[in-house]
């Protein structure tokens, strides 16, 4: 279903694709054939898509949503990750090339466009007619001949839907007044209520939920049907919580901590206790490690100690030290230059020649702003200071330099 765009609007978009949108809005001449508002949305959308959705940006004819929706939609990185999870499950079920899927909450179709690529049949369901029109247009531009667009409510479609290999849903996290909501039961559609029906209709159910949710509670909410939990981050910012549900009860679901190209996984309940560095081990340590956001959310600190030969700085301080460099550690790693207690003389010796530093606070009585003011340091530079509480309840400041 192509959307009609005037030749003048197309020409304007092509001519000004790389121009500043705000400047265009002020200076562009409005004519009868030029839909300026639409054109500006398309230029801004394409500029955002170059980095966020490069596959879309590479295709002529894609229609982009307004700026806010472009900010909120999935990135290509997270959409591709979901597609890889779906592909793995199709391989396990031996359904490659013959699988079908349905996306019950299509939205602007970003996740659907990536998920649907490897399915023989794919159905996009969306209750807003104008979104169905845009997505139908974009799927044609992307060459998705296997896709069907359905304008309807998720609940109604699910009730009459033919069995699928995979069901996907991204419940809207806004209430009737537009306020943001996080609890699963407060989202639309209520996938907790629909869980049993979804599992009757599909062999695998994938749910994209708020990154703010407690993943352990989410597992409890779905009462044994969660097979996998994926905590997905990009640029060290947690973007989404992805659950994979199966009909068969699962006692120990797998948890995947993903941040761009880094990934670690463990079976729930199999994370060992984390060891803490003694004062002597702290003094001998040469490297400091800060876990990425997904690992921090998962709390799998014992697994880090086991797999990377590191120890926690302190029981409640989620920073880690080692004598040897922990290659491929899922997070940032630093070379320790020195460390000191908060004793004035020790601090003075530690900070000789330092006028600016990047400061991180973990389990420490002062905020970054308070500590920066106390130390009289500007922001930035090549020095990285970590303020934390070590074993023995010692408040310390660790001076480091970044190595990756």
C-alpha positions in Angstrom: 0.0 0.0 0.0 2.0 3.0 -1.3 1.5 6.4 0.3 1.2 9.3 -2.2 3.8 12.0 -1.9 3.9 14.9 -4.2 6.9 15.3 -6.6 7.8 18.6 -5.1 7.9 17.1 -1.6 10.0 14.2 -2.8 12.4 16.6 -4.5 12.6 18.8 -1.4 13.5 15.8 0.8 16.1 14.6 -1.6 17.7 18.0 -2.0 17.8 18.9 1.7 18.4 15.4 3.2 21.7 16.5 4.8 20.6 20.0 5.9 19.9 21.2 9.3 16.2 20.6 10.0 15.7 23.6 12.3 17.2 26.0 9.7 15.0 24.5 7.0 11.9 25.0 9.1 12.7 28.7 9.4 13.8 29.4 5.8 12.0 27.0 3.5 9.4 28.5 1.2 6.0 27.0 1.6 4.2 26.2 -1.7 0.9 24.5 -2.5 2.5 21.2 -3.5 5.1 21.0 -0.7 4.1 19.3 2.5 6.8 20.9 4.6 5.8 19.4 7.9 6.0 15.9 6.4 9.2 16.6 4.6 11.0 17.9 7.7 9.9 14.7 9.6 11.4 12.6 6.8 14.7 14.5 6.7 15.0 14.3 10.5 14.0 10.6 10.5 16.5 9.7 7.8 19.3 11.6 9.6 18.5 9.7 12.8 18.2 6.4 10.9 21.7 6.6 9.5 23.0 5.6 12.9 20.0 4.0 14.6 18.5 2.1 11.7 21.1 1.9 8.9 19.2 -0.8 7.0 16.2 1.4 6.8 18.3 4.4 5.8 19.8 2.5 2.9 16.4 1.9 1.3 14.7 4.6 -0.7 11.1 5.2 0.0 11.0 4.5 3.7 8.6 6.7 5.6 9.8 7.8 9.0 7.6 8.6 12.1 7.9 12.0 13.9 11.0 12.7 16.0 9.7 11.5 19.4 8.7 8.1 17.9 12.1 7.8 16.2 13.8 8.4 19.6 11.6 5.7 21.3 11.6 3.0 18.7 14.0 0.0 18.8 17.5 0.5 17.3 18.8 -1.8 14.6 21.2 -3.3 17.1 18.5 -4.4 19.6 16.1 -5.4 16.8 18.8 -7.6 15.3 19.5 -9.2 18.6 15.8 -10.2 19.0 15.9 -11.6 15.5 19.0 -13.7 16.4 17.2 -15.0 19.5 14.2 -15.9 17.3 16.4 -17.6 14.7 18.1 -19.7 17.5 14.8 -20.9 18.7 13.6 -21.8 15.2 16.8 -23.9 14.8 16.1 -25.7 18.1 12.5 -26.4 16.9 13.8 -27.4 13.5 11.5 -24.9 11.9 14.0 -23.0 9.6 12.3 -22.0 6.4 8.9 -23.1 7.5 8.2 -21.0 10.6 5.4 -18.4 11.0 5.2 -15.5 13.4 2.9 -12.7 14.4 3.7 -9.4 16.1 0.6 -8.4 18.2 1.8 -4.8 18.9 3.3 -3.7 15.6 3.7 0.0 16.2 6.1 1.6 13.7 7.2 -1.9 12.6 10.9 -1.6 13.5 11.1 -4.9 15.4 8.8 -6.6 13.0 10.9 -5.6 10.0 13.9 -7.4 11.4 12.1 -10.3 13.1 10.1 -11.2 10.1 13.0 -11.5 7.6 13.7 -15.2 8.3 10.1 -16.4 8.6 8.1 -18.0 5.8 5.0 -16.1 6.9 4.8 -13.0 9.2 1.8 -11.1 10.4 1.9 -7.5 11.7 -1.0 -6.5 13.9 -1.7 -2.9 14.9 -4.9 -1.2 16.1 -4.0 2.3 14.6 -5.0 2.4 11.0 -2.5 5.1 10.0 0.4 3.0 11.4 -0.8 0.1 9.4 -0.7 2.2 6.2 2.8 3.5 6.9 4.2 0.0 7.8 2.6 -1.6 4.8 4.3 1.0 2.6 7.7 0.4 4.4 7.5 -3.3 4.2 7.1 -3.0 0.4 10.1 -0.7 0.3 12.1 -3.3 2.3 10.9 -6.1 0.0 9.1 -8.1 2.7 6.8 -10.1 0.5 6.2 -12.6 3.3 4.4 -10.0 5.5 0.7 -9.4 6.1 -0.6 -6.3 7.7 -3.7 -6.5 9.9 -5.5 -3.5 11.4 -7.0 -4.8 14.7 -6.8 -5.2 18.4 -4.2 -7.6 19.7 -6.7 -9.5 22.0 -9.2 -10.0 19.2 -6.7 -11.1 16.7 -5.1 -13.5 19.2 -8.5 -15.2 19.9 -9.0 -16.1 16.3 -5.4 -16.5 15.2 -4.2 -19.7 13.5 -1.3 -21.4 15.4 2.1 -19.7 15.0 5.6 -20.8 15.6 6.5 -17.5 17.4 4.5 -14.7 18.9 6.0 -11.3 19.7 4.6 -8.5 21.7 5.8 -5.1 23.0 3.0 -3.9 25.3 2.5 -0.1 25.4 3.9 1.3 28.6 1.5 4.3 28.8 -1.8 4.4 30.6 -5.1 6.0 29.3 -3.8 9.5 30.3 -0.5 9.0 28.6 1.5 8.6 31.8 4.4 6.2 31.7 3.8 2.9 33.5 6.2 0.0 34.2 4.3 -2.9 35.8 3.5 -5.7 33.3 -0.2 -5.8 34.3 -0.5 -2.0 33.7 0.7 -2.2 30.1 -1.5 -2.7 27.0 -2.2 -5.4 26.1 -2.0 -7.1 29.5 0.3 -10.0 28.5 0.0 -11.6 32.0 -3.7 -12.1 31.4 -3.1 -13.3 27.8 -0.2 -15.6 28.7 -2.0 -18.9 28.6 -3.8 -18.1 25.3 -0.5 -17.0 23.7 1.2 -20.2 24.8 -1.7 -22.2 23.4 -1.4 -20.4 20.0 2.4 -20.3 19.7 5.4 -22.6 20.5 7.6 -19.6 21.5 6.4 -16.2 22.9 8.8 -13.3 23.0 7.9 -10.2 25.1 9.7 -6.9 25.1 9.3 -5.2 28.5 10.5 -2.1 30.3 14.2 -2.1 31.3 13.0 -0.7 34.7 11.4 -4.0 35.7 12.9 -6.3 38.2 13.6 -9.4 36.1 13.3 -11.8 39.0 9.8 -10.5 39.7 9.0 -10.8 36.0 9.9 -14.5 36.2 7.7 -15.0 39.2 4.8 -13.1 37.5 4.8 -15.6 34.6 4.7 -18.6 37.0 7.3 -20.9 35.6 6.9 -20.3 31.9 10.0 -18.1 31.4 12.7 -20.0 29.6 15.1 -17.1 29.0 15.6 -13.6 30.3 17.6 -11.2 28.1 18.8 -7.9 29.6 19.7 -5.9 26.6 21.9 -2.8 26.7 23.5 -0.6 24.1 26.2 2.0 24.8 26.0 0.8 28.4 22.4 1.9 28.7 19.8 -0.7 29.5 17.3 -0.6 26.6 14.9 -3.5 27.2 14.1 -6.6 29.1 13.3 -9.5 26.7 11.5 -12.6 28.0 11.1 -15.9 26.1 8.2 -18.0 27.3 7.5 -21.7 26.7 4.6 -24.0 27.5 6.8 -26.4 29.5 7.5 -25.2 33.0 11.1 -24.0 33.5 12.8 -24.2 37.0 16.0 -22.5 36.1 15.6 -20.0 33.2 18.8 -18.8 31.5 19.7 -15.1 31.9 21.6 -13.4 29.2 23.5 -10.1 29.8 24.0 -8.3 26.6 25.8 -5.0 25.9 26.5 -4.4 22.2 29.0 -7.1 21.3 29.5 -8.4 24.9 27.4 -11.2 26.3 27.5 -13.6 29.3 24.9 -16.1 30.3 24.0 -18.2 33.4 21.3 -20.4 34.6 19.2 -18.7 37.4 20.3 -20.0 40.8 23.7 -21.1 39.5 25.6 -17.8 40.2 28.2 -18.6 42.9 29.0 -16.3 45.8 31.3 -13.4 45.0 34.7 -13.2 46.7 35.9 -9.9 48.2 39.5 -8.7 48.1 41.4 -8.5 51.4 43.4 -5.4 52.2 46.5 -7.2 51.1 44.9 -8.4 47.9 43.7 -4.9 47.2 47.2 -3.5 47.7 48.6 -6.1 45.2 45.9 -5.5 42.6 46.9 -3.9 39.3 43.5 -3.6 37.5 40.0 -2.3 38.3 36.9 -3.5 36.5 33.5 -1.9 36.3 30.7 -4.2 35.0 28.4 -3.0 32.2 24.8 -2.1 32.9 23.3 -5.4 31.9 25.6 -7.3 34.3 24.8 -4.8 37.1 21.1 -5.4 36.6 21.5 -9.1 36.6 23.7 -9.0 39.7 25.8 -12.0 38.6 28.9 -10.9 40.4 30.0 -14.4 41.5 30.0 -15.4 37.9 32.4 -12.6 37.1 34.7 -13.7 39.9 34.6 -17.3 38.6 35.0 -16.6 34.9 37.5 -13.6 35.0 39.6 -14.2 38.1 38.5 -11.0 39.8 37.4 -10.1 43.3 34.9 -7.4 44.6 36.5 -4.4 46.2 34.0 -4.7 49.0 30.8 -6.7 49.8 28.4 -3.9 48.7 30.8 -2.2 46.2 30.2 -3.6 42.8 33.7 -2.8 41.5 36.3 -5.6 40.9 40.0 -5.8 41.1 42.6 -8.3 39.8 46.4 -8.8 39.6 46.2 -9.9 36.0 44.3 -8.2 33.2 40.8 -9.7 32.8 40.6 -10.0 29.0 37.1 -9.6 27.6 35.6 -8.5 30.9 32.0 -7.4 30.3 32.4 -3.7 31.1 35.2 -1.1 31.5 38.7 -2.0 32.7 41.3 0.3 34.1 44.9 0.2 35.2 45.3 1.0 38.9 47.9 3.8 39.5 47.4 4.1 43.2 44.8 4.3 45.9 44.3 6.1 49.2 42.0 6.4 52.1 40.2 9.7 52.7 43.0 10.8 55.0 44.0 14.3 54.0 47.7 13.5 53.6 47.1 10.4 51.6 44.7 12.2 49.3 47.2 15.0 48.8 49.9 12.5 47.8 47.4 10.7 45.5 46.3 13.8 43.6 49.7 15.5 43.1 49.6 17.1 39.6 46.0 16.3 39.0 43.7 19.2 38.1 40.8 17.3 36.5 39.5 13.8 36.6 36.5 11.6 35.7 34.9 10.6 39.0 32.7 7.5 39.7 31.1 6.9 43.1 30.0 3.4 44.2 28.8 2.6 47.7 30.3 5.8 49.1 28.9 8.5 51.4 29.5 11.4 49.0 27.9 12.2 45.6 30.1 12.8 42.6 29.4 16.6 42.9 30.2 16.6 46.6 33.5 14.7 46.1 34.5 16.8 43.1 34.0 20.0 45.2 35.9 18.5 48.1 38.8 17.5 45.9 38.7 20.7 43.9 38.9 18.9 40.5 37.5 19.8 37.2 35.7 17.2 35.1 37.4 15.3 32.3 41.0 14.4 31.4 42.7 11.0 31.4 42.6 10.3 35.1 39.7 8.1 36.4 38.9 8.2 40.1 36.7 5.6 41.8 35.4 6.4 45.3 34.1 3.3 47.0 34.0 1.3 50.2 36.5 -1.6 50.5 36.6 -4.6 52.7 36.7 -3.5 56.4 34.3 -0.6 55.7 37.3 1.5 54.5 36.3 4.5 52.3 39.0 4.7 49.6 39.8 6.6 46.4 41.3 4.6 43.5 43.3 6.4 40.9 43.3 4.7 37.5 43.8 5.1 33.8 41.5 3.6 31.2 42.8 0.6 29.2 39.7 -0.2 27.2 
